[in-house]
C-alpha cells in the first residue's frame, strides 16, 4: 500500500509540473516563431504561430482556473461535510 501511495504522489507532482511548464513552453515557442515568421515573410508560419499563441494563452487561463477555482470548490465541499 505504501508503494502505491508513493507512486500516486509522484504522478501528482509530474502532472503539476507539466501543468505549470507546458503553457510557458507553448507560449514562448509561438512568440519566437511568430517573430521569425514575420521577419521572413512566411504567412503560413504567421497564421500557425498565432493559433499556437492563442493555445498557449488558453493554457495560462486553464492553469489559473485550476489553481484558483478548484481549491475553492474543495474547501466548500469540506465545509458542507463538516456541517
PDB file of N, CA, C and O in Angstrom:
ATOM      1  N   UNK A   1       0.824  -1.199   0.000  1.00  0.00           N
ATOM      2  CA  UNK A   1       0.000   0.000   0.000  1.00  0.00           C
ATOM      3  C   UNK A   1       0.866   1.260   0.000  1.00  0.00           C
ATOM      4  O   UNK A   1       0.543   2.248  -0.659  1.00  0.00           O
ATOM      5  N   UNK A   2       1.948   1.210   0.735  1.00  0.00           N
ATOM      6  CA  UNK A   2       2.814   2.382   0.837  1.00  0.00           C
ATOM      7  C   UNK A   2       3.421   2.735  -0.513  1.00  0.00           C
ATOM      8  O   UNK A   2       3.538   3.914  -0.847  1.00  0.00           O
ATOM      9  N   UNK A   3       3.810   1.722  -1.302  1.00  0.00           N
ATOM     10  CA  UNK A   3       4.398   1.976  -2.614  1.00  0.00           C
ATOM     11  C   UNK A   3       3.410   2.587  -3.589  1.00  0.00           C
ATOM     12  O   UNK A   3       3.766   3.455  -4.386  1.00  0.00           O
ATOM     13  N   UNK A   4       2.148   2.125  -3.523  1.00  0.00           N
ATOM     14  CA  UNK A   4       1.123   2.669  -4.418  1.00  0.00           C
ATOM     15  C   UNK A   4       0.823   4.119  -4.073  1.00  0.00           C
ATOM     16  O   UNK A   4       0.602   4.944  -4.960  1.00  0.00           O
ATOM     17  N   UNK A   5       0.815   4.428  -2.778  1.00  0.00           N
ATOM     18  CA  UNK A   5       0.555   5.796  -2.355  1.00  0.00           C
ATOM     19  C   UNK A   5       1.697   6.720  -2.776  1.00  0.00           C
ATOM     20  O   UNK A   5       1.474   7.853  -3.204  1.00  0.00           O
ATOM     21  N   UNK A   6       2.925   6.213  -2.646  1.00  0.00           N
ATOM     22  CA  UNK A   6       4.096   6.989  -3.056  1.00  0.00           C
ATOM     23  C   UNK A   6       4.059   7.242  -4.565  1.00  0.00           C
ATOM     24  O   UNK A   6       4.379   8.339  -5.022  1.00  0.00           O
ATOM     25  N   UNK A   7       3.668   6.225  -5.332  1.00  0.00           N
ATOM     26  CA  UNK A   7       3.580   6.375  -6.786  1.00  0.00           C
ATOM     27  C   UNK A   7       2.503   7.399  -7.150  1.00  0.00           C
ATOM     28  O   UNK A   7       2.663   8.166  -8.099  1.00  0.00           O
ATOM     29  N   UNK A   8       1.404   7.405  -6.389  1.00  0.00           N
ATOM     30  CA  UNK A   8       0.325   8.359  -6.650  1.00  0.00           C
ATOM     31  C   UNK A   8       0.828   9.793  -6.461  1.00  0.00           C
ATOM     32  O   UNK A   8       0.518  10.674  -7.263  1.00  0.00           O
ATOM     33  N   UNK A   9       1.606  10.021  -5.398  1.00  0.00           N
ATOM     34  CA  UNK A   9       2.113  11.369  -5.174  1.00  0.00           C
ATOM     35  C   UNK A   9       3.126  11.774  -6.238  1.00  0.00           C
ATOM     36  O   UNK A   9       3.166  12.940  -6.630  1.00  0.00           O
ATOM     37  N   UNK A  10       3.938  10.844  -6.710  1.00  0.00           N
ATOM     38  CA  UNK A  10       4.865  11.159  -7.803  1.00  0.00           C
ATOM     39  C   UNK A  10       4.099  11.529  -9.068  1.00  0.00           C
ATOM     40  O   UNK A  10       4.496  12.442  -9.792  1.00  0.00           O
ATOM     41  N   UNK A  11       3.017  10.832  -9.333  1.00  0.00           N
ATOM     42  CA  UNK A  11       2.207  11.139 -10.512  1.00  0.00           C
ATOM     43  C   UNK A  11       1.577  12.530 -10.383  1.00  0.00           C
ATOM     44  O   UNK A  11       1.489  13.263 -11.368  1.00  0.00           O
ATOM     45  N   UNK A  12       1.145  12.891  -9.188  1.00  0.00           N
ATOM     46  CA  UNK A  12       0.566  14.217  -8.972  1.00  0.00           C
ATOM     47  C   UNK A  12       1.621  15.297  -9.180  1.00  0.00           C
ATOM     48  O   UNK A  12       1.340  16.331  -9.786  1.00  0.00           O
ATOM     49  N   UNK A  13       2.833  15.063  -8.682  1.00  0.00           N
ATOM     50  CA  UNK A  13       3.917  16.036  -8.850  1.00  0.00           C
ATOM     51  C   UNK A  13       4.266  16.200 -10.326  1.00  0.00           C
ATOM     52  O   UNK A  13       4.478  17.321 -10.788  1.00  0.00           O
ATOM     53  N   UNK A  14       4.328  15.106 -11.065  1.00  0.00           N
ATOM     54  CA  UNK A  14       4.622  15.177 -12.505  1.00  0.00           C
ATOM     55  C   UNK A  14       3.507  15.909 -13.238  1.00  0.00           C
ATOM     56  O   UNK A  14       3.777  16.724 -14.120  1.00  0.00           O
ATOM     57  N   UNK A  15       2.258  15.627 -12.884  1.00  0.00           N
ATOM     58  CA  UNK A  15       1.128  16.297 -13.535  1.00  0.00           C
ATOM     59  C   UNK A  15       1.156  17.798 -13.272  1.00  0.00           C
ATOM     60  O   UNK A  15       0.892  18.585 -14.181  1.00  0.00           O
ATOM     61  N   UNK A  16       1.469  18.204 -12.055  1.00  0.00           N
ATOM     62  CA  UNK A  16       1.555  19.631 -11.746  1.00  0.00           C
ATOM     63  C   UNK A  16       2.722  20.293 -12.469  1.00  0.00           C
ATOM     64  O   UNK A  16       2.611  21.434 -12.918  1.00  0.00           O
ATOM     65  N   UNK A  17       3.841  19.577 -12.582  1.00  0.00           N
ATOM     66  CA  UNK A  17       4.981  20.115 -13.314  1.00  0.00           C
ATOM     67  C   UNK A  17       4.617  20.356 -14.777  1.00  0.00           C
ATOM     68  O   UNK A  17       4.939  21.407 -15.332  1.00  0.00           O
ATOM     69  N   UNK A  18       3.955  19.398 -15.396  1.00  0.00           N
ATOM     70  CA  UNK A  18       3.535  19.551 -16.794  1.00  0.00           C
ATOM     71  C   UNK A  18       2.510  20.673 -16.913  1.00  0.00           C
ATOM     72  O   UNK A  18       2.559  21.464 -17.856  1.00  0.00           O
ATOM     73  N   UNK A  19       1.585  20.744 -15.965  1.00  0.00           N
ATOM     74  CA  UNK A  19       0.551  21.774 -15.997  1.00  0.00           C
ATOM     75  C   UNK A  19       1.152  23.172 -15.953  1.00  0.00           C
ATOM     76  O   UNK A  19       0.681  24.077 -16.641  1.00  0.00           O
ATOM     77  N   UNK A  20       2.196  23.347 -15.141  1.00  0.00           N
ATOM     78  CA  UNK A  20       2.767  24.679 -14.995  1.00  0.00           C
ATOM     79  C   UNK A  20       3.809  25.019 -16.056  1.00  0.00           C
ATOM     80  O   UNK A  20       4.012  26.201 -16.337  1.00  0.00           O
ATOM     81  N   UNK A  21       4.467  24.050 -16.649  1.00  0.00           N
ATOM     82  CA  UNK A  21       5.508  24.365 -17.627  1.00  0.00           C
ATOM     83  C   UNK A  21       5.011  24.357 -19.071  1.00  0.00           C
ATOM     84  O   UNK A  21       5.557  25.076 -19.909  1.00  0.00           O
ATOM     85  N   UNK A  22       4.003  23.573 -19.375  1.00  0.00           N
ATOM     86  CA  UNK A  22       3.547  23.441 -20.761  1.00  0.00           C
ATOM     87  C   UNK A  22       3.054  24.760 -21.362  1.00  0.00           C
ATOM     88  O   UNK A  22       3.448  25.086 -22.482  1.00  0.00           O
ATOM     89  N   UNK A  23       2.210  25.533 -20.668  1.00  0.00           N
ATOM     90  CA  UNK A  23       1.778  26.807 -21.279  1.00  0.00           C
ATOM     91  C   UNK A  23       2.937  27.762 -21.552  1.00  0.00           C
ATOM     92  O   UNK A  23       2.921  28.473 -22.556  1.00  0.00           O
ATOM     93  N   UNK A  24       3.945  27.789 -20.671  1.00  0.00           N
ATOM     94  CA  UNK A  24       5.102  28.640 -20.913  1.00  0.00           C
ATOM     95  C   UNK A  24       5.846  28.203 -22.172  1.00  0.00           C
ATOM     96  O   UNK A  24       6.239  29.033 -22.992  1.00  0.00           O
ATOM     97  N   UNK A  25       6.031  26.911 -22.313  1.00  0.00           N
ATOM     98  CA  UNK A  25       6.756  26.392 -23.478  1.00  0.00           C
ATOM     99  C   UNK A  25       6.010  26.707 -24.770  1.00  0.00           C
ATOM    100  O   UNK A  25       6.616  27.151 -25.744  1.00  0.00           O
ATOM    101  N   UNK A  26       4.710  26.480 -24.782  1.00  0.00           N
ATOM    102  CA  UNK A  26       3.916  26.741 -25.988  1.00  0.00           C
ATOM    103  C   UNK A  26       3.903  28.237 -26.299  1.00  0.00           C
ATOM    104  O   UNK A  26       4.078  28.637 -27.451  1.00  0.00           O
ATOM    105  N   UNK A  27       3.699  29.055 -25.278  1.00  0.00           N
ATOM    106  CA  UNK A  27       3.590  30.492 -25.489  1.00  0.00           C
ATOM    107  C   UNK A  27       4.882  31.083 -26.042  1.00  0.00           C
ATOM    108  O   UNK A  27       4.857  31.825 -27.024  1.00  0.00           O
ATOM    109  N   UNK A  28       6.009  30.756 -25.413  1.00  0.00           N
ATOM    110  CA  UNK A  28       7.264  31.356 -25.856  1.00  0.00           C
ATOM    111  C   UNK A  28       7.753  30.770 -27.185  1.00  0.00           C
ATOM    112  O   UNK A  28       8.392  31.468 -27.972  1.00  0.00           O
ATOM    113  N   UNK A  29       7.457  29.502 -27.431  1.00  0.00           N
ATOM    114  CA  UNK A  29       7.778  28.928 -28.745  1.00  0.00           C
ATOM    115  C   UNK A  29       6.990  29.636 -29.836  1.00  0.00           C
ATOM    116  O   UNK A  29       7.534  29.956 -30.893  1.00  0.00           O
ATOM    117  N   UNK A  30       5.708  29.878 -29.580  1.00  0.00           N
ATOM    118  CA  UNK A  30       4.881  30.578 -30.565  1.00  0.00           C
ATOM    119  C   UNK A  30       5.342  32.017 -30.737  1.00  0.00           C
ATOM    120  O   UNK A  30       5.333  32.543 -31.850  1.00  0.00           O
ATOM    121  N   UNK A  31       5.739  32.651 -29.656  1.00  0.00           N
ATOM    122  CA  UNK A  31       6.182  34.039 -29.743  1.00  0.00           C
ATOM    123  C   UNK A  31       7.454  34.165 -30.574  1.00  0.00           C
ATOM    124  O   UNK A  31       7.549  35.035 -31.440  1.00  0.00           O
ATOM    125  N   UNK A  32       8.426  33.304 -30.315  1.00  0.00           N
ATOM    126  CA  UNK A  32       9.661  33.344 -31.100  1.00  0.00           C
ATOM    127  C   UNK A  32       9.413  32.912 -32.547  1.00  0.00           C
ATOM    128  O   UNK A  32      10.003  33.466 -33.475  1.00  0.00           O
ATOM    129  N   UNK A  33       8.541  31.925 -32.734  1.00  0.00           N
ATOM    130  CA  UNK A  33       8.203  31.502 -34.095  1.00  0.00           C
ATOM    131  C   UNK A  33       7.483  32.593 -34.864  1.00  0.00           C
ATOM    132  O   UNK A  33       7.681  32.754 -36.068  1.00  0.00           O
ATOM    133  N   UNK A  34       6.645  33.342 -34.160  1.00  0.00           N
ATOM    134  CA  UNK A  34       5.908  34.430 -34.801  1.00  0.00           C
ATOM    135  C   UNK A  34       6.854  35.537 -35.253  1.00  0.00           C
ATOM    136  O   UNK A  34       6.710  36.059 -36.359  1.00  0.00           O
ATOM    137  N   UNK A  35       7.810  35.897 -34.417  1.00  0.00           N
ATOM    138  CA  UNK A  35       8.760  36.933 -34.820  1.00  0.00           C
ATOM    139  C   UNK A  35       9.623  36.452 -35.986  1.00  0.00           C
ATOM    140  O   UNK A  35       9.952  37.234 -36.878  1.00  0.00           O
ATOM    141  N   UNK A  36       9.984  35.185 -35.980  1.00  0.00           N
ATOM    142  CA  UNK A  36      10.775  34.637 -37.083  1.00  0.00           C
ATOM    143  C   UNK A  36       9.970  34.616 -38.373  1.00  0.00           C
ATOM    144  O   UNK A  36      10.484  34.970 -39.434  1.00  0.00           O
ATOM    145  N   UNK A  37       8.705  34.202 -38.288  1.00  0.00           N
ATOM    146  CA  UNK A  37       7.857  34.146 -39.486  1.00  0.00           C
ATOM    147  C   UNK A  37       7.570  35.540 -40.024  1.00  0.00           C
ATOM    148  O   UNK A  37       7.514  35.743 -41.237  1.00  0.00           O
ATOM    149  N   UNK A  38       7.387  36.497 -39.123  1.00  0.00           N
ATOM    150  CA  UNK A  38       7.129  37.867 -39.580  1.00  0.00           C
ATOM    151  C   UNK A  38       8.351  38.464 -40.262  1.00  0.00           C
ATOM    152  O   UNK A  38       8.224  39.193 -41.247  1.00  0.00           O
ATOM    153  N   UNK A  39       9.536  38.156 -39.739  1.00  0.00           N
ATOM    154  CA  UNK A  39      10.744  38.726 -40.345  1.00  0.00           C
ATOM    155  C   UNK A  39      11.053  38.097 -41.697  1.00  0.00           C
ATOM    156  O   UNK A  39      11.628  38.748 -42.569  1.00  0.00           O
ATOM    157  N   UNK A  40      10.673  36.828 -41.876  1.00  0.00           N
ATOM    158  CA  UNK A  40      10.951  36.181 -43.164  1.00  0.00           C
ATOM    159  C   UNK A  40       9.802  36.320 -44.151  1.00  0.00           C
ATOM    160  O   UNK A  40       9.962  35.985 -45.324  1.00  0.00           O
ATOM    161  N   UNK A  41       8.642  36.809 -43.703  1.00  0.00           N
ATOM    162  CA  UNK A  41       7.511  36.995 -44.599  1.00  0.00           C
ATOM    163  C   UNK A  41       6.722  35.722 -44.854  1.00  0.00           C
ATOM    164  O   UNK A  41       5.965  35.662 -45.823  1.00  0.00           O
ATOM    165  N   UNK A  42       6.874  34.712 -44.024  1.00  0.00           N
ATOM    166  CA  UNK A  42       6.165  33.439 -44.188  1.00  0.00           C
ATOM    167  C   UNK A  42       4.783  33.555 -43.563  1.00  0.00           C
ATOM    168  O   UNK A  42       4.644  33.461 -42.344  1.00  0.00           O
ATOM    169  N   UNK A  43       3.760  33.758 -44.389  1.00  0.00           N
ATOM    170  CA  UNK A  43       2.415  33.996 -43.864  1.00  0.00           C
ATOM    171  C   UNK A  43       1.777  32.731 -43.285  1.00  0.00           C
ATOM    172  O   UNK A  43       0.981  32.824 -42.350  1.00  0.00           O
ATOM    173  N   UNK A  44       2.106  31.570 -43.812  1.00  0.00           N
ATOM    174  CA  UNK A  44       1.591  30.323 -43.244  1.00  0.00           C
ATOM    175  C   UNK A  44       2.146  30.145 -41.832  1.00  0.00           C
ATOM    176  O   UNK A  44       1.422  29.733 -40.926  1.00  0.00           O
ATOM    177  N   UNK A  45       3.416  30.451 -41.648  1.00  0.00           N
ATOM    178  CA  UNK A  45       4.017  30.379 -40.322  1.00  0.00           C
ATOM    179  C   UNK A  45       3.421  31.393 -39.365  1.00  0.00           C
ATOM    180  O   UNK A  45       3.280  31.112 -38.175  1.00  0.00           O
ATOM    181  N   UNK A  46       3.068  32.570 -39.869  1.00  0.00           N
ATOM    182  CA  UNK A  46       2.446  33.590 -39.029  1.00  0.00           C
ATOM    183  C   UNK A  46       1.097  33.102 -38.517  1.00  0.00           C
ATOM    184  O   UNK A  46       0.799  33.220 -37.329  1.00  0.00           O
ATOM    185  N   UNK A  47       0.286  32.557 -39.412  1.00  0.00           N
ATOM    186  CA  UNK A  47      -1.040  32.066 -39.014  1.00  0.00           C
ATOM    187  C   UNK A  47      -0.905  30.900 -38.030  1.00  0.00           C
ATOM    188  O   UNK A  47      -1.613  30.847 -37.025  1.00  0.00           O
ATOM    189  N   UNK A  48      -0.003  29.979 -38.321  1.00  0.00           N
ATOM    190  CA  UNK A  48       0.194  28.836 -37.432  1.00  0.00           C
ATOM    191  C   UNK A  48       0.659  29.290 -36.044  1.00  0.00           C
ATOM    192  O   UNK A  48       0.169  28.795 -35.029  1.00  0.00           O
ATOM    193  N   UNK A  49       1.596  30.222 -36.006  1.00  0.00           N
ATOM    194  CA  UNK A  49       2.102  30.686 -34.721  1.00  0.00           C
ATOM    195  C   UNK A  49       1.080  31.532 -33.972  1.00  0.00           C
ATOM    196  O   UNK A  49       1.108  31.571 -32.742  1.00  0.00           O
ATOM    197  N   UNK A  50       0.192  32.201 -34.671  1.00  0.00           N
ATOM    198  CA  UNK A  50      -0.887  32.916 -33.989  1.00  0.00           C
ATOM    199  C   UNK A  50      -1.834  31.930 -33.307  1.00  0.00           C
ATOM    200  O   UNK A  50      -2.249  32.151 -32.169  1.00  0.00           O
ATOM    201  N   UNK A  51      -2.180  30.830 -34.010  1.00  0.00           N
ATOM    202  CA  UNK A  51      -3.009  29.798 -33.378  1.00  0.00           C
ATOM    203  C   UNK A  51      -2.291  29.188 -32.176  1.00  0.00           C
ATOM    204  O   UNK A  51      -2.908  28.926 -31.144  1.00  0.00           O
ATOM    205  N   UNK A  52      -0.997  28.967 -32.315  1.00  0.00           N
ATOM    206  CA  UNK A  52      -0.212  28.412 -31.220  1.00  0.00           C
ATOM    207  C   UNK A  52      -0.142  29.393 -30.046  1.00  0.00           C
ATOM    208  O   UNK A  52      -0.145  28.976 -28.888  1.00  0.00           O
ATOM    209  N   UNK A  53      -0.078  30.670 -30.339  1.00  0.00           N
ATOM    210  CA  UNK A  53      -0.069  31.686 -29.291  1.00  0.00           C
ATOM    211  C   UNK A  53      -1.393  31.696 -28.523  1.00  0.00           C
ATOM    212  O   UNK A  53      -1.401  31.806 -27.297  1.00  0.00           O
ATOM    213  N   UNK A  54      -2.493  31.583 -29.235  1.00  0.00           N
ATOM    214  CA  UNK A  54      -3.808  31.505 -28.587  1.00  0.00           C
ATOM    215  C   UNK A  54      -3.906  30.245 -27.735  1.00  0.00           C
ATOM    216  O   UNK A  54      -4.474  30.272 -26.644  1.00  0.00           O
ATOM    217  N   UNK A  55      -3.354  29.148 -28.231  1.00  0.00           N
ATOM    218  CA  UNK A  55      -3.343  27.897 -27.474  1.00  0.00           C
ATOM    219  C   UNK A  55      -2.524  28.048 -26.188  1.00  0.00           C
ATOM    220  O   UNK A  55      -2.915  27.524 -25.145  1.00  0.00           O
ATOM    221  N   UNK A  56      -1.416  28.743 -26.249  1.00  0.00           N
ATOM    222  CA  UNK A  56      -0.614  28.990 -25.053  1.00  0.00           C
ATOM    223  C   UNK A  56      -1.336  29.869 -24.051  1.00  0.00           C
ATOM    224  O   UNK A  56      -1.261  29.631 -22.845  1.00  0.00           O
ATOM    225  N   UNK A  57      -2.034  30.882 -24.540  1.00  0.00           N
ATOM    226  CA  UNK A  57      -2.810  31.750 -23.650  1.00  0.00           C
ATOM    227  C   UNK A  57      -3.942  30.959 -23.006  1.00  0.00           C
ATOM    228  O   UNK A  57      -4.243  31.163 -21.830  1.00  0.00           O
ATOM    229  N   UNK A  58      -4.572  30.061 -23.757  1.00  0.00           N
ATOM    230  CA  UNK A  58      -5.609  29.195 -23.187  1.00  0.00           C
ATOM    231  C   UNK A  58      -5.021  28.290 -22.109  1.00  0.00           C
ATOM    232  O   UNK A  58      -5.692  27.982 -21.124  1.00  0.00           O
ATOM    233  N   UNK A  59      -3.786  27.867 -22.289  1.00  0.00           N
ATOM    234  CA  UNK A  59      -3.120  27.076 -21.259  1.00  0.00           C
ATOM    235  C   UNK A  59      -2.914  27.872 -19.986  1.00  0.00           C
ATOM    236  O   UNK A  59      -3.079  27.339 -18.888  1.00  0.00           O
ATOM    237  N   UNK A  60      -2.550  29.157 -20.117  1.00  0.00           N
ATOM    238  CA  UNK A  60      -2.410  30.009 -18.939  1.00  0.00           C
ATOM    239  C   UNK A  60      -3.754  30.194 -18.229  1.00  0.00           C
ATOM    240  O   UNK A  60      -3.825  30.180 -17.000  1.00  0.00           O
ATOM    241  N   UNK A  61      -4.812  30.366 -19.014  1.00  0.00           N
ATOM    242  CA  UNK A  61      -6.143  30.545 -18.422  1.00  0.00           C
ATOM    243  C   UNK A  61      -6.572  29.283 -17.679  1.00  0.00           C
ATOM    244  O   UNK A  61      -7.088  29.361 -16.564  1.00  0.00           O
ATOM    245  N   UNK A  62      -6.360  28.122 -18.294  1.00  0.00           N
ATOM    246  CA  UNK A  62      -6.740  26.879 -17.612  1.00  0.00           C
ATOM    247  C   UNK A  62      -5.887  26.647 -16.372  1.00  0.00           C
ATOM    248  O   UNK A  62      -6.387  26.134 -15.370  1.00  0.00           O
ATOM    249  N   UNK A  63      -4.612  27.016 -16.420  1.00  0.00           N
ATOM    250  CA  UNK A  63      -3.750  26.895 -15.249  1.00  0.00           C
ATOM    251  C   UNK A  63      -4.268  27.804 -14.134  1.00  0.00           C
ATOM    252  O   UNK A  63      -4.297  27.396 -12.973  1.00  0.00           O
ATOM    253  N   UNK A  64      -4.671  29.011 -14.465  1.00  0.00           N
ATOM    254  CA  UNK A  64      -5.208  29.940 -13.470  1.00  0.00           C
ATOM    255  C   UNK A  64      -6.495  29.395 -12.848  1.00  0.00           C
ATOM    256  O   UNK A  64      -6.692  29.473 -11.635  1.00  0.00           O
ATOM    257  N   UNK A  65      -7.362  28.844 -13.690  1.00  0.00           N
ATOM    258  CA  UNK A  65      -8.622  28.294 -13.184  1.00  0.00           C
ATOM    259  C   UNK A  65      -8.362  27.117 -12.256  1.00  0.00           C
ATOM    260  O   UNK A  65      -8.988  27.006 -11.202  1.00  0.00           O
ATOM    261  N   UNK A  66      -7.453  26.250 -12.636  1.00  0.00           N
ATOM    262  CA  UNK A  66      -7.162  25.079 -11.807  1.00  0.00           C
ATOM    263  C   UNK A  66      -6.552  25.495 -10.478  1.00  0.00           C
ATOM    264  O   UNK A  66      -6.858  24.904  -9.442  1.00  0.00           O
ATOM    265  N   UNK A  67      -5.702  26.492 -10.498  1.00  0.00           N
ATOM    266  CA  UNK A  67      -5.023  26.900  -9.264  1.00  0.00           C
ATOM    267  C   UNK A  67      -5.945  27.697  -8.346  1.00  0.00           C
ATOM    268  O   UNK A  67      -5.818  27.593  -7.126  1.00  0.00           O
ATOM    269  N   UNK A  68      -6.864  28.485  -8.888  1.00  0.00           N
ATOM    270  CA  UNK A  68      -7.674  29.354  -8.040  1.00  0.00           C
ATOM    271  C   UNK A  68      -9.071  28.800  -7.754  1.00  0.00           C
ATOM    272  O   UNK A  68      -9.541  28.881  -6.619  1.00  0.00           O
ATOM    273  N   UNK A  69      -9.733  28.247  -8.747  1.00  0.00           N
ATOM    274  CA  UNK A  69     -11.131  27.841  -8.575  1.00  0.00           C
ATOM    275  C   UNK A  69     -11.248  26.471  -7.916  1.00  0.00           C
ATOM    276  O   UNK A  69     -12.101  26.274  -7.051  1.00  0.00           O
ATOM    277  N   UNK A  70     -10.406  25.527  -8.311  1.00  0.00           N
ATOM    278  CA  UNK A  70     -10.513  24.162  -7.786  1.00  0.00           C
ATOM    279  C   UNK A  70     -10.345  24.102  -6.268  1.00  0.00           C
ATOM    280  O   UNK A  70     -11.129  23.411  -5.618  1.00  0.00           O
ATOM    281  N   UNK A  71      -9.369  24.785  -5.667  1.00  0.00           N
ATOM    282  CA  UNK A  71      -9.284  24.741  -4.197  1.00  0.00           C
ATOM    283  C   UNK A  71     -10.517  25.339  -3.504  1.00  0.00           C
ATOM    284  O   UNK A  71     -10.875  24.907  -2.408  1.00  0.00           O
ATOM    285  N   UNK A  72     -11.160  26.315  -4.125  1.00  0.00           N
ATOM    286  CA  UNK A  72     -12.368  26.889  -3.530  1.00  0.00           C
ATOM    287  C   UNK A  72     -13.498  25.870  -3.502  1.00  0.00           C
ATOM    288  O   UNK A  72     -14.239  25.796  -2.521  1.00  0.00           O
ATOM    289  N   UNK A  73     -13.641  25.074  -4.578  1.00  0.00           N
ATOM    290  CA  UNK A  73     -14.662  24.031  -4.595  1.00  0.00           C
ATOM    291  C   UNK A  73     -14.359  22.960  -3.554  1.00  0.00           C
ATOM    292  O   UNK A  73     -15.263  22.467  -2.881  1.00  0.00           O
ATOM    293  N   UNK A  74     -13.077  22.602  -3.425  1.00  0.00           N
ATOM    294  CA  UNK A  74     -12.703  21.599  -2.432  1.00  0.00           C
ATOM    295  C   UNK A  74     -12.971  22.113  -1.027  1.00  0.00           C
ATOM    296  O   UNK A  74     -13.442  21.360  -0.175  1.00  0.00           O
ATOM    297  N   UNK A  75     -12.680  23.370  -0.774  1.00  0.00           N
ATOM    298  CA  UNK A  75     -12.927  23.953   0.540  1.00  0.00           C
ATOM    299  C   UNK A  75     -14.424  24.019   0.836  1.00  0.00           C
ATOM    300  O   UNK A  75     -14.854  23.730   1.953  1.00  0.00           O
ATOM    301  N   UNK A  76     -15.209  24.398  -0.160  1.00  0.00           N
ATOM    302  CA  UNK A  76     -16.659  24.475   0.038  1.00  0.00           C
ATOM    303  C   UNK A  76     -17.257  23.102   0.316  1.00  0.00           C
ATOM    304  O   UNK A  76     -18.149  22.976   1.155  1.00  0.00           O
ATOM    305  N   UNK A  77     -16.778  22.073  -0.377  1.00  0.00           N
ATOM    306  CA  UNK A  77     -17.321  20.733  -0.138  1.00  0.00           C
ATOM    307  C   UNK A  77     -16.912  20.210   1.232  1.00  0.00           C
ATOM    308  O   UNK A  77     -17.685  19.491   1.865  1.00  0.00           O
ATOM    309  N   UNK A  78     -15.730  20.549   1.700  1.00  0.00           N
ATOM    310  CA  UNK A  78     -15.317  20.135   3.047  1.00  0.00           C
ATOM    311  C   UNK A  78     -16.128  20.843   4.109  1.00  0.00           C
ATOM    312  O   UNK A  78     -16.458  20.244   5.133  1.00  0.00           O
ATOM    313  N   UNK A  79     -16.457  22.108   3.887  1.00  0.00           N
ATOM    314  CA  UNK A  79     -17.266  22.835   4.850  1.00  0.00           C
ATOM    315  C   UNK A  79     -18.686  22.258   4.919  1.00  0.00           C
ATOM    316  O   UNK A  79     -19.295  22.212   5.988  1.00  0.00           O
ATOM    317  N   UNK A  80     -19.202  21.821   3.767  1.00  0.00           N
ATOM    318  CA  UNK A  80     -20.536  21.204   3.775  1.00  0.00           C
ATOM    319  C   UNK A  80     -20.519  19.868   4.495  1.00  0.00           C
ATOM    320  O   UNK A  80     -21.494  19.515   5.158  1.00  0.00           O
ATOM    321  N   UNK A  81     -19.427  19.114   4.380  1.00  0.00           N
ATOM    322  CA  UNK A  81     -19.322  17.843   5.067  1.00  0.00           C
ATOM    323  C   UNK A  81     -19.257  18.035   6.574  1.00  0.00           C
ATOM    324  O   UNK A  81     -19.783  17.210   7.321  1.00  0.00           O
ATOM    325  N   UNK A  82     -18.626  19.103   7.034  1.00  0.00           N
ATOM    326  CA  UNK A  82     -18.484  19.349   8.456  1.00  0.00           C
ATOM    327  C   UNK A  82     -19.794  19.791   9.105  1.00  0.00           C
ATOM    328  O   UNK A  82     -19.988  19.613  10.308  1.00  0.00           O
ATOM    329  N   UNK A  83     -20.688  20.365   8.310  1.00  0.00           N
ATOM    330  CA  UNK A  83     -21.956  20.846   8.875  1.00  0.00           C
ATOM    331  C   UNK A  83     -22.957  19.757   9.103  1.00  0.00           C
ATOM    332  O   UNK A  83     -24.063  20.023   9.573  1.00  0.00           O
TER     333      UNK A  83
END
